[in-house]
Amino acid sequence: MWKAGASMAQTVDYLIIGNSAAGITAAETLRAADPASSILMVSDEPYSAYGRPLISYLVEGKTTEDAIWLKDDGFYERLDIQTSFGADAKAVKLDANAHQVHLLGGEMIEYGTCLLATGSAPFVPPIPGLEEASGVFPFMTLDDAKAAWTAVEAATEKAHAAQRKSRVVVIGAGLIGLKAAEALSYHADEVLVLELAPRILPAVLDGEGASILQETLISHGITCLPGVSAERVQQSTEGMHHLLLTNGEEVDGDVIITAVGVRPNSGLAVEAGAEQGRGLIVDACLQTTLPDVYAAGDVVQVRDVLDGSLHPLALWPNAMRQGKCAGLHMAGSNEAEPFLGSFAVNAVDFFDASLLTAGAINPPEDGGYEQTVIAQDGVYAKFVVKEGLLCGYILLNRPSNAGIYTALIENRIPLDTLSPDIFQDIPLNLDFPLEQRWERLHKCYPEGLDARGWKEES
């Protein structure tokens, strides 16, 4: 049993490292489950919680900085949550046996239970010359987005003074890279996206869908080069970047955005002795292999409930689910349930194109999967089925009823109980079997009542 030491360190019941989706959800959950105990949140970002997916919309001009905050000004004080935000609050050492965390600024925190909600960190590709060059930015945080935005605007002004066009080069065509490309296209004359994989969005699209989306991006001034990356980066005395590409071509760029992927930000825990696979290993309560240390969000290895694979699931809804689950278990709540896994669900837009995907979208050819594809006039839909169950879909420019298809996957509803044209027509709740319709329409219906709202006889 942990007991506070005799040092002058700050002592708290719950310490949360990280202030994004998982961390803020866990804090709310802990306070609701345990009104009296002390909670401290630390983060090396100087801001209160904000919506990371909104940073591209901020740069693009679709939202304002006042609108990206997740909570109001009085949130932390109202819930009696202590905070320490900023560079000095970066956690640099975890001693799980002593229940201590050391911060960069020299402060030491003693805790009863700790949650690691440290998210993911951008991976910098080992391209010669890239790390030494100025004018190179990731696109993960609010400060990243602001810095890139400022640099691109300055580069465009300088380019126009020299009577030439400005160009941004984005290395990586995943979701982060393409959202950065979209946002910065409003501030640069040209955007070039490099992607080593044979298609853009390799994790969330197939070849045909990627080709359709790529045409949309081209129409908005964004050129994508699938199968091509940078082999070397050189910076001129004028600040321009000269890139030698893997296909032998050479291009110039004013600003470079690195978005080749992310890695779990797990170094703090691993150095303390936590076990890691592709992310931190946790049990069904989301406790790591360290005593009284839990983890939630992008930093955690998740079991994919569709194929059983283990990997991080860097998605906002998953981080919130895990944050709530971890908070309930940390508080010892009777409402705590095991976290048994999840599956990928993505919803994103690029200019006037909408994209929703879920589950297995590029299944192995020898895995016994069946695929239904509907493509016409820029609309692309793909449904992946195995053993009579929907296990994945792509909906490009066909957003309606994506939630119903997700429910089919999540609830493992046999497709032979539904209309045979469930994928061709727009499905309705009436297409579900009666029992499933009841469950979908009465998720919060009190137990012990029948369909009429009367008490069931015991």
Residue pairs with C-beta under 8 A, 6 or more apart in sequence:
2 99
2 111
2 112
2 292
4 11
4 110
5 98
5 100
5 110
7 108
7 110
9 100
9 107
9 108
9 109
9 110
10 40
10 107
10 108
10 109
10 110
11 38
11 109
11 110
11 111
12 38
12 39
12 40
12 82
12 109
12 110
12 111
12 112
13 34
13 37
13 38
13 39
13 111
13 112
13 113
14 30
14 34
14 37
14 38
14 39
14 40
14 111
14 112
14 113
14 114
14 115
14 330
15 40
15 42
15 101
15 109
15 111
15 113
15 114
15 115
16 23
16 26
16 27
16 30
16 39
16 40
16 41
16 42
16 114
16 115
16 117
17 23
17 41
17 42
17 43
17 91
17 101
17 114
17 115
17 116
17 117
17 118
17 268
18 41
18 43
18 115
18 116
18 117
18 118
18 119
18 297
19 41
19 42
19 43
19 45
19 47
19 48
19 49
19 83
19 85
19 117
20 49
20 52
20 117
20 119
20 297
20 319
21 52
21 297
21 316
21 319
21 320
21 323
22 115
22 117
22 119
22 296
22 297
22 298
22 319
22 320
22 322
22 323
22 326
23 41
23 43
23 49
23 115
23 117
23 296
23 297
23 323
24 41
24 49
24 70
24 71
24 323
25 319
25 320
25 323
25 324
25 327
26 115
26 117
26 296
26 323
26 324
26 326
26 327
26 330
27 39
27 41
27 79
27 81
27 327
28 79
28 327
29 323
29 324
29 326
29 327
29 328
29 331
30 37
30 39
30 327
30 330
30 331
31 39
31 79
31 80
31 81
33 327
33 328
33 331
33 333
33 335
34 331
37 112
37 331
38 80
38 82
39 79
39 80
39 81
39 82
40 81
40 82
40 83
40 84
40 109
40 111
41 76
41 81
41 82
41 83
41 84
41 85
42 83
42 84
42 85
42 89
42 91
42 101
42 103
42 109
43 83
43 84
43 85
43 89
44 85
44 86
44 87
44 89
44 90
44 91
44 104
45 85
45 86
45 141
45 142
45 143
46 85
46 86
46 87
47 69
47 85
47 142
48 69
48 70
48 71
48 73
48 75
48 76
48 83
48 85
49 69
49 70
49 71
50 68
50 69
50 70
50 142
51 68
51 69
51 70
52 140
52 141
52 142
52 316
53 316
54 63
54 67
54 68
55 68
55 139
55 141
55 142
55 144
55 145
55 183
56 139
56 145
56 179
56 180
56 182
56 183
57 63
57 183
58 64
58 65
58 68
58 142
58 145
58 183
59 145
59 148
59 149
59 183
59 184
59 186
59 187
60 182
60 183
60 186
61 186
68 142
75 81
76 82
76 83
84 103
84 107
87 104
87 105
88 103
88 104
88 105
88 106
88 107
89 103
89 104
89 105
89 107
90 103
90 104
91 101
91 102
91 103
91 104
91 118
91 268
92 102
92 103
92 104
92 268
93 101
93 102
93 268
93 271
93 272
94 100
94 101
94 102
94 114
94 268
94 269
94 271
94 272
94 290
94 293
95 101
95 102
95 272
96 114
96 272
96 273
96 274
96 290
96 291
96 292
96 293
97 291
98 110
99 110
99 111
99 112
99 114
99 292
100 108
100 109
100 110
100 111
101 108
101 109
101 111
101 114
102 108
102 109
103 109
111 292
112 292
113 292
113 293
113 294
113 330
114 292
114 293
114 294
115 293
115 294
115 295
115 296
115 326
115 327
115 330
116 266
116 268
116 269
116 280
116 288
116 293
116 294
116 295
116 296
116 299
117 295
117 296
117 297
117 299
117 319
117 323
118 265
118 266
118 268
118 297
118 299
119 265
119 297
119 298
119 299
119 314
119 319
120 140
120 262
120 263
120 264
120 265
120 298
120 299
120 312
120 314
121 140
121 262
121 263
121 264
121 265
122 138
122 139
122 140
122 258
122 259
122 261
122 262
123 260
123 261
123 262
123 263
124 130
124 131
124 138
124 258
124 260
125 171
125 229
125 230
125 258
125 260
127 171
127 229
127 230
127 231
127 232
127 233
128 231
128 232
128 233
129 232
129 233
129 234
129 235
130 136
130 230
130 233
130 256
130 258
132 235
133 233
133 235
133 241
133 256
134 235
134 239
135 151
135 155
135 235
135 239
135 241
135 254
135 255
135 256
136 241
136 255
136 256
136 257
136 258
137 144
137 147
137 148
137 151
137 255
137 256
137 257
137 258
138 144
138 257
138 258
138 259
139 145
139 148
139 176
139 177
139 179
139 180
139 257
139 258
139 259
140 176
140 262
145 180
145 183
148 180
148 184
148 255
148 257
149 183
149 184
149 187
151 255
152 166
152 168
152 184
152 187
152 188
152 254
152 255
153 187
155 166
155 188
155 239
155 254
155 255
156 166
156 187
156 188
156 189
156 254
158 166
158 254
159 165
159 166
159 189
159 254
160 166
165 189
165 190
166 188
166 189
166 190
166 254
167 188
167 189
167 190
167 191
167 192
167 251
167 252
167 253
167 254
168 181
168 184
168 185
168 188
168 190
168 191
168 192
168 253
168 254
168 255
168 256
168 257
169 191
169 192
169 193
169 194
169 230
169 241
169 243
169 251
169 253
169 255
169 256
169 257
170 177
170 178
170 180
170 181
170 184
170 191
170 192
170 193
170 194
170 256
170 257
170 259
171 177
171 194
171 229
171 230
171 256
171 257
171 258
171 259
171 260
172 193
172 194
172 195
172 257
172 258
172 259
172 260
172 261
173 181
173 193
173 194
173 195
173 197
173 200
173 201
173 202
173 224
173 226
173 259
174 201
174 202
174 203
174 259
174 260
174 261
175 201
175 204
175 346
175 348
176 259
176 262
177 193
177 195
177 257
177 259
177 260
178 193
178 200
178 201
178 217
178 350
179 348
179 350
180 257
180 259
181 191
181 193
181 217
181 222
181 257
182 217
182 220
182 222
182 350
182 351
184 191
184 255
184 257
185 191
185 220
185 221
185 222
188 254
188 255
189 221
190 221
190 223
191 221
191 222
191 223
192 222
192 223
192 225
192 251
192 253
193 200
193 217
193 222
193 223
193 224
193 225
194 225
194 228
194 229
194 230
194 245
195 202
195 224
195 225
195 226
195 227
195 228
195 229
196 227
196 228
196 229
196 246
196 260
197 226
197 227
198 207
198 226
198 227
199 205
199 206
199 207
199 210
199 211
199 226
200 210
200 213
200 214
200 217
200 224
200 226
201 210
201 213
201 355
202 210
204 344
204 346
204 355
204 357
204 361
204 394
205 213
205 355
205 357
205 361
205 394
205 396
206 361
206 362
206 382
206 394
208 373
208 375
208 380
208 382
209 355
209 380
209 382
209 394
209 396
210 226
212 375
212 378
212 380
212 396
212 397
213 350
213 353
213 355
213 396
214 224
214 226
216 350
216 351
216 352
216 353
216 378
217 223
217 224
217 350
217 351
218 224
220 351
225 245
225 247
227 247
228 245
228 246
228 247
228 249
229 245
229 246
230 243
230 244
230 245
230 246
231 244
231 245
231 246
232 243
232 244
233 241
233 242
233 243
233 244
233 256
234 241
234 242
234 243
234 244
235 241
235 242
236 242
239 254
240 252
240 253
240 254
241 252
241 253
241 254
241 255
241 256
242 250
242 251
242 252
243 250
243 251
243 252
243 253
243 256
244 250
245 251
262 298
262 314
264 276
264 278
264 279
264 280
264 298
264 299
264 300
264 301
264 312
265 298
265 299
266 274
266 276
266 279
266 280
266 299
269 276
269 280
269 288
269 290
269 293
269 295
269 299
270 276
270 280
272 290
272 293
273 289
273 290
274 280
274 281
274 288
274 289
274 290
274 293
275 281
275 288
275 289
276 301
277 301
277 310
278 301
278 310
278 311
278 312
279 298
279 299
279 300
279 301
279 302
279 311
279 312
280 288
280 295
280 299
280 300
280 301
281 288
281 289
281 301
282 288
282 294
282 295
282 300
282 301
282 339
284 338
284 339
284 340
285 294
285 325
285 326
285 329
285 336
285 338
285 339
286 294
286 295
286 296
286 300
286 322
286 325
286 326
286 329
286 339
287 293
287 294
287 329
288 294
288 295
294 326
294 329
294 330
295 326
296 319
296 322
296 323
296 325
296 326
297 318
297 319
297 322
297 323
298 312
298 313
298 314
298 319
299 312
300 312
300 322
301 310
301 311
301 312
302 310
302 311
302 312
302 313
302 318
302 341
302 342
303 309
303 310
303 340
303 341
303 342
304 310
304 311
304 313
304 341
304 342
304 343
304 344
305 340
305 341
305 342
305 343
306 343
306 359
306 360
306 391
306 392
306 409
307 360
313 342
313 343
313 344
315 344
315 345
315 346
317 345
318 342
321 339
321 342
322 339
325 336
325 337
325 339
328 335
328 336
328 337
329 336
343 358
343 359
343 409
343 410
344 357
344 358
344 359
345 356
345 357
345 358
345 359
345 406
346 355
346 356
346 357
346 358
347 355
347 356
347 402
348 354
348 355
348 356
349 355
353 396
353 397
354 395
354 396
354 397
354 398
354 399
355 394
355 395
355 396
355 397
356 393
356 394
356 395
356 399
356 402
357 392
357 393
357 394
357 395
358 392
358 393
358 402
358 405
358 406
358 409
359 384
359 390
359 391
359 392
359 393
359 409
360 369
360 384
360 386
360 391
360 392
361 382
361 384
361 392
361 393
361 394
363 369
363 371
363 384
363 386
363 391
363 392
367 386
368 386
368 387
369 384
369 385
369 386
369 391
370 384
370 385
370 386
371 382
371 383
371 384
371 385
372 382
372 383
372 385
372 423
373 380
373 381
373 382
373 383
374 380
374 381
374 382
374 423
374 424
375 381
378 397
379 396
379 397
379 398
380 394
380 395
380 396
380 397
380 398
381 393
381 394
381 395
381 396
381 398
381 423
382 392
382 393
382 394
383 390
383 392
383 393
383 405
383 423
384 390
384 391
384 392
384 393
385 391
385 415
388 414
388 415
388 416
389 408
389 409
389 412
389 413
389 414
389 415
390 405
390 408
390 409
390 413
390 415
391 409
392 409
393 402
393 405
393 409
395 402
395 405
400 426
401 426
401 427
404 427
404 429
404 431
405 427
407 413
407 440
408 415
408 418
411 436
411 439
413 432
413 433
413 436
415 422
417 433
418 427
418 431
418 432
418 433
419 425
419 427
419 431
422 431
429 437
429 440
429 441
430 437
432 440
438 451
448 455
448 456
449 455
449 456
450 456
